[in-house]
Amino acid sequence: MQAADLPAALLNLWGLVLYMFWMNALFSLIVILAIYGLFIIIASVLEHFFRKRKSIPDEKCLKMIVAVKDAEEHIEGVANEIIRNWWNTFPLKEGMLYFCDCGSTDDTYKILERLEESQPFIRVVYSTNHKDDLAENIAEILEFNDEQT
């Protein structure tokens, strides 16, 4: 090696040192982020399993009334989604979820009846297409709830 090549060799060596430093820093950052992500996942799983469900006092009962009409394509998915999301908040009790069929001309009522048979907390009420009939059915549901408490 000649004296003139010395600065170029030092420059290449310095470039290699900088490259190694940044690669180590990048690798360290990736490892730190991976460990952080792992802790977040573990914390989420533990929170899911150890989270206390909110309970409804026995003297008060929460009811949900869902009015539907001609929804045979979607009603089962909607019902399952309500059940899944509601169950995460409140344990479902008998007669807590009411579906009021407002004069469907398709198979919505049959699907709701099947759901009512399979799920003890679902009740199905049928009404004609009139708003007054729907209001009467809702009033009956609310009166029925007052009698239970």
N, C-alpha and C positions, 0 to 999 in steps of 0.2 A: 504494500500500500504506500502510496506517495503522499507527501505532505499536502498536496493540493486536494486530494480525495478525502482528507480528514474532516473538513467542515461538512461535506455531503454525507459522510458516514454518520457523523454526530446528528445531523438533521434527520436522517432516516431513523436513527436510534430514538431521538426525541419524538418523532412521529409515532413510532411503535409504542413508546411509553404512554403517550396521550391516548392512543387507540385502546390500549389495555385498560387505562384508567376509566375511560368512558364505557367500555364494555362491562367492566366490573360494576360501575355505578348503575348502568342499565339493568344488569342481572340482579343486583341488590334491590333495585326498585321493583322489579317484577316479583321477586320473592316476597318482599314486604307486602305488596298488594295482594298476592295470592294468600298469604297468611291472614291478612285483614278480611278478605272475602270468605275464607274458611270460618273465621270467628263469627262473621255476620250470619252465615248459613246455620252454624251450630246454635247461635242465639235465637234465630227464628224458629228452628225446630223445637228447641226447649220451651220457648214461649208458647208455641202452639200446644204442646202437650201439658204444660203446667198452668196454662191460663185458666183462671176460674171463670166459669160461665155465670152470667148474671142470672139471678133467679127472680121469678115473679112471685110476690107474696100470694099465698093461697086466697086471701080475701079479695084480691083483685086479679082479674084474668084478662090478659091482652087478647084481642080478637082482630083479625084482619079480614076485610071483606073485599073481594075482587069481583067486579062486574065484567062479564065476558059476553060476546056475541059473535057467532060464526068464526070461531078461532080453533077449529079442529087441527089445523096444521101446526099450531104453536102452543096450544094450551098445556100439553103434557110437559114440554120443556120449560114453560114459564112456571108451572106448578113446582117442578123439581128444583128450579133455580130459587124460587121463593123458599122452599123447604130447606135447601142447602144453606142459603144465606141467613135465614132466620134461625136455623138450628145453631149456627155459630154464635148467635147472640143470646137466644132464649131457648131453653129446652121446651119442645112443643108438648102441649097437653091436649087432652081430648077436646075436640070441638073448637079449636083456636083459629082455623083457617076456613073461611066461608067463600065459596064460589057461587055467585049469583048469575045464572044463565039468563040473559035478557032476550029470550025468544029466538034462539039460534035455529037456523034452518038446516044446518049440517049435523055432523055427529059429535059436536062439542059436548052436549049433555051426556051422551053415552060414555065418552072418555072420562068426563068428570065423575060419573057414577062408578066407573071402574076404579078411579083414584080414591073415591070415598070408601069403597070396599077394602082397598089395600092399606089405606092410611087412617088410623083412628082419629087423627086430629083434623081431618078434612070433612066438611059438611057441604052439601050441594043444595042450592035452592033454585027452583025454576020460576021464572016470571014471564009474563007476556011482554010484548014490546012496549008497553005503556010505562011512562015515568012514574005514574001513581002506584002501579003494581010493584015496581022496583022499590019505591019508598016504603010501601007497606011491608015488603019482605025484609028490608033493612030494619024497620021498626020492630018486627017480630024477632029478628036475631038479637037486637039490643034488649028487648024485653025478656027474652029467654036467658040472656046473660045476667040480667038483674035477678032473676029467680034463682040462678045457680049460686050466687054469692051470698 
